[in-house]
Each structure stands twice: as C-alpha cells, then as structure tokens.
Amino acid sequence: MENTNDLKERTYAIENAFLSPFACKSADTKGRQRAESPCPMRTDFQRDRDRIIYCKSFRRLKNKTQVFFSPEGDHYVTRLTHTLDVAQIARSIARALSLNEDLAEAIALGHDLGHTPFGHSGERILNSLSPSGFRHNEQSLRVVDVLEKDGQGLNLTFEVRDGILNHKKDGVPSTLEGRCVSVADRIAYINHDLDDAVRAGILTENDVPKAIRQALGSSSRERINTAIYSVYKESAGKNRVAMERGIEEASEALRAFMFERVYFSGSARGEEEKAERMLGAMYSYFTMNISAMPSFYVRLAENCSEEQAVSDYLSSMTDRYAVYTFNKIFVPKGWTFIDEGN
C-alpha cells in the first residue's frame, strides 16, 4: 500500500517535471502565519482550497447577490456560482500556461468571501458608511485571517492570502496564479452578468455593439473561449498573464457597455436606494446598540473598533438574512388581540 506521504511527494514531483518555471510550486510556498503540522497527503495549496470550501463564509455565498437582488428564478447567478465560474476559468488559464492549478483554484474560491449582501451596491454603501471605508477584497482577507472559525481564522498560505487581497484589477498579485484569478474574475462577471441581463429582458445579445461581438463572439461560450485563448497566445512561455491588446480592448468596451446598460440602469439604481436605506438604518442601529449583535461580534468589538465589528456583521449577511434582520428591528409586529367578550 502506498504511504500517504508519497501522495504529496508525487504531486511535488509532477509539478517539478511539468509546470512552467514561472509557476509557484507547492513545495516553495512561503508558508502560513502560524506554524502547524503539514498534511501527510495534501499540499498546502490543496489544504487551503479544502479549508475555504468547508468554511461558513463560503456556504453563505449561495444567498448573496451577484447583480440582481433576490431574483425570481433559479438560473440567475449568485455570488457562489460566480465564484465557481471564476475558479473554472482560472484553472483553465493556469492549465494552458502550465501554472499551479491548485493555487489558482484556492485563490478563486476565496476571493469573494468578504462580499456584502446586495452585491457591489452593498459594497459601495458600506464604504460610504464606515469611517475606514470598505473594500471587499480586504474584507475577504479579513474573513480568512480573523473572522472564520470563531475568530481563529483559516491560517492560509501567503500565496493564497496575497491572491485574495490582490484579485481586483488594480491589484498586483505576487504569483502568476493570482493574476490568473484576477483575469478570470473579469472574464466571468462580464459574461454571466450579460447572460442574466438577457434572461431578465433588460437587453438582448444583439444589443451588444457589433464590433464587440465580432471581436469576442456572440455567446457566453464563445466570449469565454476567446478570452482564455487570447491569454494563452499572449502569455505562453512568458512571466505574465494578460490578454492580447485587441481582445483586452474589446473586453473593456463590453464592460463599459454593461455599466451603462445594466449596472447603472434605472431599475438597478432603484433597488440600490432600497438597499442603502436598509443597510444604513442597520449600521446606525448596531453602532448605537453593539450588544444587539450576535455574541461573536460583540466580543470582536472589544478588540477592534465598534464600526469595524458592525461592518463585519453586516457584510457577513446574506440578502435574505439582511432583510430578515431589518424587519426584526424596524418593522412593528402585529398585535394578537384576545376577545374578552362583552
């Protein structure tokens, strides 16, 4: 029978033999913030992936908005399905470039753990309310470092933490695998948000400017394949992860089109105003009534600012739980009248 340690050593050997010289190999990790005994079978990046999948924050993603607030229908994208999309695309890019797929997958699965309810609208609202601001990539890192496991954190590797923090377009990941996730994130959300907008009747595929369709394709499948192949052609054998200039420009044009027609549309703005009133009221209430939060966040407020603890609590909420909590605090309960007779 094969020794369990041999499984990990075999992975190390495969990586050394087949991965690009620019890849981050599992054996070369910079390690964790707190030392711990290694797993006899899994590499540290595989272990990080598993820790993320089984954490509470990951489960809550299924009930957090991507674009459309609490849509009626089973096929709209949620923050969880977006995360899975990003993980799949990041792995495809990493495979094409002979990079470390396990590292790319772990970063992708954790990149949005700190996202607010009500999508990027919720992020903008909390950013305006909190004295220190709010950025979902920083909150995602705080989730894995501080908030998960009742305050112990997940103790992830440096490379996964770095990729989570730097996955936004203006971030600079220290690994090419982190860059794979940053590119995959933009490929994923532009395409599945367009699919949702078509499904919702906000626009049609033919509304996308012809030049964009000619460059990228006329379906989500075609556009994603075009983007991944473009990254391969531009980056194979190089110490970089980037699209060809023309495809990058067409992708940015599609992104601008989505902001104009979908993200900042009148219907989206109307729902954002409702979310702003809801989150604003709860933020004010909990900052003045810290003890009304769950005990974990009350204890947390003793070690950080009260505003930070409130932001931690509100950003952890799913859309449904945010509505439930708002109703519980601010909506009067009906009276039960007892007929005492004449």
Long-range contacts (C-beta under 8 A, 24 or more apart in sequence): 4-40, 4-41, 5-40, 5-41, 7-40, 7-41, 7-42, 8-38, 8-39, 8-40, 8-41, 8-42, 8-43, 11-43, 11-46, 12-43, 15-100, 18-98, 19-98, 19-99, 19-100, 20-97, 20-98, 20-99, 20-237, 22-99, 22-176, 22-238, 22-239, 23-98, 23-99, 23-100, 23-176, 23-177, 24-99, 24-100, 24-103, 24-159, 24-175, 24-176, 24-177, 25-100, 26-100, 26-102, 26-103, 29-157, 29-158, 29-159, 30-157, 30-158, 30-159, 31-157, 31-158, 32-155, 32-156, 32-157, 32-158, 33-145, 33-155, 34-155, 36-155, 43-102, 44-157, 45-100, 45-102, 45-103, 45-106, 45-157, 45-159, 45-160, 46-102, 46-106, 48-106, 48-110, 48-154, 48-156, 48-157, 48-160, 49-102, 49-105, 49-106, 49-109, 51-154, 51-156, 52-106, 52-109, 52-110, 52-113, 52-144, 52-154, 52-156, 53-109, 55-113, 55-144, 55-148, 55-149, 55-154, 56-148, 57-113, 57-114, 57-143, 57-147, 57-148, 57-316, 58-83, 58-109, 58-110, 58-113, 60-316, 60-318, 61-112, 61-113, 61-115, 63-318, 63-319, 63-320, 63-321, 64-115, 64-116, 64-117, 64-119, 64-318, 64-319, 65-117, 65-118, 65-119, 65-121, 65-122, 65-319, 66-119, 66-189, 66-192, 66-193, 66-196, 67-119, 67-193, 67-196, 67-197, 67-262, 67-263, 67-268, 68-196, 68-200, 69-118, 69-119, 69-271, 69-275, 69-319, 70-319, 70-320, 70-323, 71-196, 71-200, 73-199, 75-199, 76-196, 76-199, 76-200, 77-192, 77-193, 77-195, 77-196, 79-112, 79-115, 79-119, 81-192, 82-112, 82-188, 82-189, 82-192, 83-108, 83-109, 83-111, 83-112, 85-188, 85-192, 86-111, 86-112, 86-181, 86-184, 86-185, 86-188, 87-184, 89-184, 89-187, 89-188, 89-224, 89-228, 90-177, 90-180, 90-181, 90-183, 90-184, 92-228, 93-180, 93-183, 93-184, 93-228, 93-231, 93-232, 93-241, 94-177, 94-180, 96-228, 96-231, 96-232, 96-236, 97-176, 97-180, 97-231, 97-232, 97-235, 97-236, 97-241, 99-176, 99-177, 99-180, 99-241, 100-175, 100-177, 103-159, 103-160, 103-163, 103-175, 103-177, 104-177, 104-178, 104-180, 104-181, 104-184, 106-156, 106-160, 106-163, 107-159, 107-160, 107-163, 107-164, 107-167, 107-177, 107-178, 107-181, 108-181, 108-184, 108-185, 110-140, 110-144, 110-156, 110-160, 110-164, 111-137, 111-140, 111-163, 111-164, 111-167, 111-181, 111-185, 112-136, 112-140, 113-140, 113-143, 113-144, 113-164, 114-138, 114-139, 114-140, 114-141, 114-142, 114-143, 114-315, 115-139, 115-140, 115-315, 116-279, 116-314, 116-315, 116-317, 117-275, 117-279, 117-314, 117-315, 117-317, 117-318, 117-319, 117-321, 117-322, 118-271, 118-272, 118-275, 118-279, 118-319, 118-322, 120-263, 121-268, 121-271, 121-272, 121-275, 121-276, 122-275, 122-279, 122-315, 124-272, 125-272, 125-275, 125-276, 125-279, 125-280, 126-279, 126-283, 126-311, 126-314, 126-315, 129-279, 129-280, 129-283, 129-311, 130-283, 130-307, 130-308, 130-311, 131-305, 131-307, 132-305, 132-307, 132-308, 134-311, 134-315, 136-315, 137-164, 137-165, 137-166, 137-167, 137-168, 137-171, 138-165, 139-311, 139-312, 139-315, 140-164, 140-165, 141-165, 142-312, 147-300, 147-312, 147-316, 150-296, 151-296, 151-299, 151-300, 176-239, 176-240, 176-241, 179-240, 179-241, 179-242, 180-241, 182-241, 183-227, 183-231, 183-241, 183-242, 183-243, 186-251, 186-255, 187-223, 187-224, 187-227, 187-228, 187-251, 188-224, 190-223, 190-251, 190-254, 190-255, 190-258, 191-220, 191-223, 191-224, 192-220, 193-258, 193-262, 193-263, 194-220, 194-254, 194-258, 194-262, 195-220, 197-258, 197-261, 197-262, 202-261, 202-262, 202-265, 202-267, 203-261, 203-262, 207-261, 208-254, 208-257, 209-253, 209-257, 211-250, 211-253, 212-250, 212-253, 212-254, 212-257, 215-246, 215-247, 215-250, 216-247, 216-250, 216-251, 216-254, 223-254, 227-251, 278-322, 278-323, 278-326, 279-314, 279-322, 281-326, 281-329, 281-330, 282-314, 282-322, 282-325, 282-326, 282-329, 283-310, 283-311, 283-314, 285-329, 285-330, 286-310, 286-313, 286-314, 292-329
